[in-house]
Amino acid sequence: GLRTLVKTDRAAIVSRVLAAYARRGVFRSYSQGSGEFRFRWLWNLPFHLRFDEKRGVLSFPKLLSQIPSGSVLDRELRAFLKSCQSPDRLEHRRLDPKRLAVRYANRRGTVGLTFRVAGTNYEYGVRKAIQLVNEVFLTFLNVNHPNYLVEHFSIPEE
């Protein structure tokens, strides 16, 4: 069977993939502590990514704020995330739920995304988590809810 990745391997893979984004200039002001990664990314916004080695879980705990639970934006965002895992989506753009399970949580208007890596798919998991967050901002919010970005992140209107 597949060799189980020991925790240090998992952490090393996660660090290596994220550091590569920083080296390529995708992330700015990149820093990492134990299981905590902070960087500036889309529109130079600050991002915080956690990695729980024991559980094999990557999370963006406070990705978006001021999205009332049950609001149109909340419902559309949930539907968008589901569509990213759809077999109808082109394979290179699809998130494979057998390799990476995504959970959306909205706690009192603060949205977090959690990604549970299946098996040894850590490199895949990190890349897909970053790709999905990128799509949430650039494809979903920027296209469907530009006012949200302007109001909550002071992103200049086009």
C-alpha positions in Angstrom: 0.0 0.0 0.0 0.9 3.7 0.0 3.5 4.7 2.5 1.8 7.0 5.0 3.3 10.4 5.0 4.7 11.2 8.4 3.7 14.6 9.8 7.0 16.3 9.1 6.7 15.3 5.4 3.2 16.8 5.3 4.4 20.0 6.9 7.4 20.1 4.6 5.2 19.7 1.5 2.8 22.4 2.5 5.7 24.8 3.3 7.5 24.0 0.1 4.5 24.6 -2.1 3.5 27.9 -0.4 7.1 29.1 -0.4 7.3 28.5 -4.1 4.3 30.8 -4.6 6.2 33.5 -2.6 9.4 33.0 -4.6 7.5 33.4 -7.9 6.1 36.7 -6.5 2.5 35.4 -6.3 2.6 36.0 -2.5 4.2 39.1 -0.9 5.3 39.6 2.7 5.3 35.8 3.1 6.0 34.4 6.6 5.5 31.1 8.3 5.4 30.0 11.9 4.4 26.5 13.1 1.5 25.6 11.0 0.7 29.3 10.4 1.3 31.0 7.0 0.7 34.7 6.4 1.1 36.5 3.1 -0.2 39.4 1.0 -1.9 38.2 -2.1 -4.8 39.3 -4.3 -5.0 43.1 -4.4 -2.3 43.0 -1.8 -4.8 41.8 0.9 -3.5 39.9 3.9 -4.2 36.2 4.0 -3.9 33.7 6.9 -3.6 30.0 6.2 -3.4 27.3 8.9 -2.2 23.8 8.6 -3.2 21.2 11.2 -0.7 18.4 10.7 -2.5 15.9 12.9 -5.8 16.2 11.0 -4.3 16.9 7.6 -6.4 20.1 7.3 -5.6 23.4 5.6 -7.8 26.3 6.6 -8.5 29.9 5.8 -10.3 30.6 9.1 -11.5 34.2 8.4 -11.5 34.4 4.7 -14.5 36.8 4.3 -16.4 38.8 6.8 -19.8 40.5 6.9 -21.6 37.9 4.9 -24.9 37.3 6.7 -25.7 33.6 6.9 -28.6 32.8 4.5 -28.0 36.0 2.5 -27.9 35.9 -1.3 -24.2 36.2 -1.2 -23.9 33.3 1.3 -26.1 31.0 -0.8 -24.4 31.9 -4.1 -21.0 31.4 -2.6 -22.0 27.9 -1.3 -23.3 27.0 -4.8 -20.2 28.3 -6.4 -17.9 26.2 -4.2 -20.1 23.1 -5.0 -19.8 23.9 -8.7 -16.0 23.9 -8.5 -16.2 20.2 -7.5 -18.7 19.3 -10.3 -17.8 16.5 -12.7 -19.1 18.9 -15.4 -16.1 21.2 -14.8 -12.9 20.9 -16.9 -10.6 18.5 -15.0 -7.7 20.9 -14.6 -10.1 23.4 -13.0 -12.1 20.9 -10.9 -11.4 20.2 -7.3 -11.6 16.4 -6.8 -13.5 15.7 -3.6 -12.0 12.3 -3.3 -8.5 13.9 -2.9 -9.6 17.1 -1.1 -12.8 17.7 0.9 -13.9 21.4 1.1 -16.0 22.7 4.0 -17.6 26.1 4.0 -18.5 27.6 7.4 -20.3 30.8 8.1 -20.0 31.8 11.8 -21.9 35.0 12.6 -21.1 36.4 9.2 -17.5 35.3 9.0 -16.7 32.8 6.3 -13.9 30.3 6.6 -12.9 27.5 4.2 -11.4 24.2 5.4 -9.7 21.7 3.2 -9.2 18.1 4.4 -6.5 16.3 2.4 -7.2 12.7 1.6 -4.3 10.2 1.7 -1.0 11.6 0.5 -2.4 14.4 -1.7 -0.8 17.3 0.1 0.8 19.0 -2.9 -2.5 18.7 -4.8 -4.4 19.9 -1.7 -2.3 23.1 -1.2 -2.4 24.0 -4.9 -6.2 23.4 -5.2 -6.9 25.3 -2.0 -5.0 28.3 -3.3 -6.6 27.9 -6.7 -10.1 27.8 -5.2 -9.5 30.9 -3.0 -8.2 32.7 -6.1 -11.4 31.8 -7.9 -13.6 32.9 -5.0 -12.0 36.4 -5.3 -11.3 36.7 -9.0 -14.1 34.7 -10.6 -16.9 34.7 -8.1 -16.7 38.0 -6.1 -15.0 40.2 -8.8 -17.5 39.2 -11.4 -20.8 38.6 -9.4 -20.3 40.8 -6.4 -17.8 43.6 -7.2 -19.6 45.9 -4.7 -18.7 43.5 -1.9 -15.0 43.8 -2.7 -15.2 47.6 -3.0 -17.0 47.9 0.4 -15.2 45.4 2.4 -11.7 45.4 1.0 -11.4 49.0 -0.4 -10.6 47.5 -3.8 -10.9 50.3 -6.4 -13.8 50.1 -8.8 -12.8 49.5 -12.4 
